[in-house]
């Protein structure tokens, strides 16, 4: 599932410059992690006995993992995902730009604060974001980022075929 999800978002660089392939909601990592946690917890019965004395409620934890697994995979904003009311997406698509770094008004954009917030938040979360300084073409940039991604996801949830289990 993770590889299929990753392949779906791998070629997408969103309008704001975030690479969808580095997003745990779109690339399948979040679902895979919660599925694995759920399996471990249930197979060992941790939800029934584990850490109650430290305030851990295993039943609530399992419930939360189940809810997280229900979050649909994001297809990326270029394929209709992301926030429906995103002003950045609306502006860039109206101007027929691939991403905001191509815009002549990038530094004076009316969406500058929203763009800054989403890009900064994405970077803090470990996602890869194209900057106005990056001059490589999009395909080259995505190839470079794809090579770097296993370092950001050292437990290989995306690249499970490359990991020893």
DOSE-516354 format. One line per 4 residues: their letters; for each residue x, y, z of N, C-alpha, C. Coordinates in steps of 0.1 Angstrom, whole numbers, plus 5000, padded with zeros to 4 digits. Last residue first. Layout:
A = X/Y/Z/X/Y/Z/X/Y/Z  ...;
***
This chain:
XXXX = 5137/4930/5069/5126/4929/5080/5129/4917/5088  5156/4954/5054/5156/4941/5059/5146/4940/5070  5144/4974/5027/5147/4972/5041/5148/4957/5044  5134/4979/5002/5149/4981/5004/5153/4978/5019;
XXXX = 5107/4977/5004/5114/4967/4996/5129/4968/4997  5099/5000/5017/5100/4987/5025/5107/4976/5017  5100/5028/5015/5108/5020/5007/5110/5006/5014  5083/5038/5035/5080/5040/5021/5087/5030/5012;
XXXX = 5095/5029/5058/5081/5026/5056/5077/5028/5041  5121/5031/5068/5118/5026/5055/5104/5022/5052  5132/5044/5089/5126/5031/5092/5119/5025/5079  5140/5069/5081/5150/5058/5083/5144/5044/5085;
XXXX = 5132/5091/5063/5123/5080/5068/5132/5068/5070  5153/5106/5055/5143/5112/5063/5133/5102/5070  5166/5088/5039/5173/5093/5051/5164/5100/5061  5148/5083/5018/5151/5073/5028/5158/5077/5041;
XXXX = 5150/5109/5004/5139/5106/5013/5141/5094/5022  5170/5114/4986/5172/5118/5000/5161/5113/5009  5159/5105/4962/5171/5099/4967/5174/5102/4982  5139/5123/4960/5135/5109/4961/5147/5101/4966;
XXXX = 5153/5147/4956/5146/5145/4968/5142/5130/4970  5163/5142/4930/5172/5144/4941/5165/5142/4954  5139/5140/4915/5148/5129/4915/5158/5130/4927  5129/5165/4919/5121/5154/4925/5130/5142/4925;
XXXX = 5148/5180/4905/5146/5183/4919/5139/5171/4926  5144/5171/4879/5157/5169/4886/5156/5170/4901  5118/5180/4875/5121/5166/4874/5134/5162/4881  5121/5208/4877/5113/5201/4887/5116/5186/4886;
XXXX = 5155/5220/4874/5141/5218/4869/5134/5208/4878  5171/5240/4898/5170/5228/4891/5156/5226/4885  5172/5262/4914/5171/5265/4900/5170/5252/4892  5161/5275/4943/5164/5262/4937/5161/5264/4922;
XXXX = 5153/5298/4955/5167/5297/4951/5170/5285/4943  5127/5295/4962/5129/5303/4950/5144/5303/4946  5124/5260/4971/5126/5274/4974/5128/5282/4961  5103/5233/4978/5111/5240/4968/5112/5255/4972;
XXXX = 5105/5212/5006/5099/5224/5000/5108/5231/4990  5099/5182/5023/5108/5189/5014/5100/5200/5006  5092/5178/5058/5088/5177/5044/5098/5185/5035  5095/5180/5085/5104/5172/5077/5101/5170/5062;
XXXX = 5080/5198/5098/5076/5184/5099/5085/5175/5091  5093/5221/5091/5094/5217/5105/5090/5202/5106  5083/5223/5064/5097/5221/5067/5100/5216/5081  5056/5228/5070/5060/5216/5062/5075/5213/5065;
XXXX = 5058/5253/5082/5052/5242/5089/5056/5229/5083  5068/5268/5061/5076/5267/5073/5071/5255/5081  5047/5266/5043/5060/5261/5039/5069/5259/5051  5026/5278/5056/5024/5264/5052/5038/5258/5049;
XXXX = 5036/5304/5062/5031/5295/5073/5031/5280/5068  5042/5315/5036/5052/5313/5046/5048/5303/5057  5016/5315/5026/5026/5307/5019/5038/5304/5029  5003/5333/5043/4998/5319/5042/5009/5310/5036;
XXXX = 5019/5355/5036/5019/5350/5050/5014/5336/5050  5014/5358/5008/5028/5356/5013/5027/5350/5027  4993/5364/4993/4992/5352/5000/5005/5349/5007  5000/5385/4978/4990/5388/4988/4988/5376/4997;
XXXX = 5035/5387/4971/5023/5380/4969/5013/5384/4981  5061/5396/4966/5051/5406/4971/5037/5400/4971  5076/5374/4958/5081/5381/4970/5071/5392/4975  5061/5366/4935/5064/5357/4946/5067/5364/4959;
XXXX = 5053/5377/4911/5049/5384/4923/5052/5376/4936  5060/5359/4891/5068/5372/4892/5065/5380/4904  5062/5325/4900/5054/5337/4899/5063/5350/4900  5075/5302/4906/5075/5306/4892/5069/5320/4890;
XXXX = 5069/5296/4931/5082/5301/4929/5084/5306/4914  5044/5284/4931/5045/5298/4934/5059/5304/4931  5042/5261/4903/5042/5264/4917/5046/5279/4919  5031/5262/4877/5033/5249/4883/5034/5251/4898;
XXXX = 5004/5285/4870/5018/5282/4874/5019/5268/4879  4980/5297/4861/4985/5285/4854/5000/5284/4857  4967/5315/4876/4978/5320/4869/4985/5309/4860  4949/5297/4889/4944/5308/4880/4955/5314/4871;
XXXX = 4967/5283/4904/4960/5276/4893/4954/5286/4884  4976/5302/4922/4986/5296/4913/4979/5289/4901  4951/5308/4936/4959/5319/4929/4968/5312/4918  4943/5283/4947/4934/5291/4938/4942/5301/4930;
XXXX = 4965/5277/4963/4961/5268/4952/4953/5276/4942  4963/5298/4981/4976/5296/4973/4973/5288/4961  4939/5294/4994/4941/5306/4985/4953/5305/4976  4921/5266/4998/4935/5271/4998/4936/5283/4988;
XXXX = 4898/5252/5004/4897/5267/5004/4911/5273/5004  4905/5225/5005/4896/5230/4994/4895/5245/4993  4937/5213/5011/4926/5222/5016/4918/5227/5004  4943/5181/4994/4947/5194/5001/4935/5201/5005;
XXXX = 4934/5170/4961/4935/5169/4975/4939/5182/4982  4934/5172/4933/4922/5174/4940/4922/5173/4955  4959/5168/4923/4949/5158/4919/4936/5160/4928  4973/5188/4933/4972/5188/4919/4962/5178/4914;
XXXX = 4974/5182/4960/4965/5192/4956/4964/5193/4941  4972/5147/4969/4980/5159/4965/4971/5169/4959  4957/5127/4978/4962/5125/4965/4971/5137/4960  4960/5114/5010/4958/5127/5002/4964/5124/4989;
XXXX = 4941/5087/5022/4954/5092/5016/4951/5104/5008  4918/5094/5049/4921/5090/5035/4935/5095/5031  4919/5080/5081/4922/5092/5073/4925/5089/5059  4918/5056/5093/4906/5060/5085/4909/5073/5077;
XXXX = 4940/5055/5110/4940/5047/5098/4928/5050/5088  4930/5072/5130/4941/5077/5121/4941/5068/5109  4912/5054/5142/4907/5067/5136/4918/5072/5126  4930/5035/5152/4919/5031/5143/4914/5043/5135;
XXXX = 4944/5050/5170/4951/5044/5159/4941/5040/5148  4924/5055/5189/4930/5066/5181/4937/5061/5169  4919/5030/5199/4908/5037/5192/4914/5048/5183  4944/5025/5211/4939/5016/5199/4928/5023/5191;
XXXX = 4941/5044/5231/4952/5045/5221/4949/5037/5209  4920/5035/5246/4919/5048/5239/4930/5049/5228  4931/5011/5255/4919/5011/5247/4917/5024/5239  4953/5020/5271/4955/5013/5258/4943/5012/5249;
XXXX = 4961/5047/5286/4949/5040/5284/4950/5033/5270  4985/5054/5310/4983/5050/5296/4970/5042/5295  4992/5059/5336/4981/5068/5330/4979/5065/5315  5009/5041/5347/5014/5054/5343/5004/5063/5335;
XXXX = 4994/5018/5351/4998/5025/5362/5005/5039/5359  4990/5008/5325/4979/5015/5332/4983/5023/5344  5009/4995/5309/5012/5008/5314/5000/5015/5321  4988/4971/5294/5000/4979/5294/5000/4992/5300;
XXXX = 4965/4955/5293/4973/4955/5305/4984/4966/5306  4951/4959/5269/4944/4954/5281/4952/4956/5294  4968/4968/5250/4956/4976/5252/4949/4972/5265  4986/4947/5248/4990/4959/5255/4978/4968/5258;
XXXX = 4985/4923/5235/4975/4926/5245/4977/4938/5253  5001/4917/5214/5007/4915/5228/4997/4919/5239  4985/4923/5193/4991/4910/5193/4997/4907/5207  4978/4950/5197/4968/4940/5199/4974/4926/5200;
XXXX = 5004/4962/5193/4996/4964/5206/4986/4953/5208  5010/4954/5167/5019/4951/5179/5011/4952/5192  4989/4965/5152/4992/4951/5152/5000/4947/5164  4992/4993/5158/4979/4986/5161/4982/4971/5162;
XXXX = 5017/4998/5146/5015/5000/5160/5002/4992/5165  5010/4992/5119/5020/4984/5126/5019/4985/5141  4991/5012/5114/4987/4998/5112/4997/4989/5120  5006/5035/5118/4995/5032/5127/4990/5017/5126;
XXXX = 5024/5032/5096/5029/5033/5110/5018/5029/5120  5007/5033/5074/5015/5021/5077/5020/5021/5091  4996/5059/5076/4987/5047/5077/4995/5034/5080  5019/5074/5074/5011/5075/5086/5002/5063/5087;
XXXX = 5029/5067/5048/5037/5064/5060/5028/5064/5072  5016/5075/5024/5012/5063/5031/5019/5060/5044  5020/5100/5012/5028/5089/5008/5026/5076/5015  5001/5117/5025/4999/5113/5011/5008/5101/5007;
XXXX = 5010/5119/5051/4995/5116/5048/4993/5111/5034  5036/5125/5049/5033/5112/5055/5018/5109/5053  5052/5139/5022/5041/5141/5031/5036/5128/5036  5069/5138/5001/5075/5138/5014/5065/5140/5025;
XXXX = 5054/5139/4978/5061/5126/4981/5067/5126/4995  5048/5166/4976/5038/5157/4981/5044/5143/4985  5067/5192/4984/5067/5180/4976/5058/5170/4983  5056/5225/4983/5058/5213/4991/5057/5201/4982;
XXXX = 5049/5247/4967/5063/5242/4966/5065/5230/4975  5023/5254/4964/5031/5262/4974/5045/5257/4975  5014/5236/4946/5015/5250/4942/5023/5258/4952  5035/5206/4949/5022/5214/4951/5025/5228/4947;
XXXX = 5046/5183/4929/5051/5194/4936/5039/5203/4937  5044/5148/4923/5037/5161/4926/5045/5171/4934  5054/5123/4919/5057/5133/4909/5051/5147/4911  5045/5109/4943/5059/5111/4940/5061/5122/4930;
XXXX = 5019/5102/4947/5022/5115/4950/5037/5119/4947  5018/5075/4937/5008/5084/4933/5012/5099/4936  5040/5063/4950/5041/5065/4936/5030/5075/4931  5029/5062/4976/5040/5070/4973/5041/5073/4958;
XXXX = 5008/5043/4973/5005/5057/4977/5017/5066/4974  5024/5021/4966/5014/5026/4956/5010/5040/4960  5039/5018/4989/5046/5020/4977/5036/5026/4966  5019/5013/5008/5028/5025/5009/5034/5028/4996;
X = 5008/4988/5000/5000/5000/5000/5009/5013/5000;
***
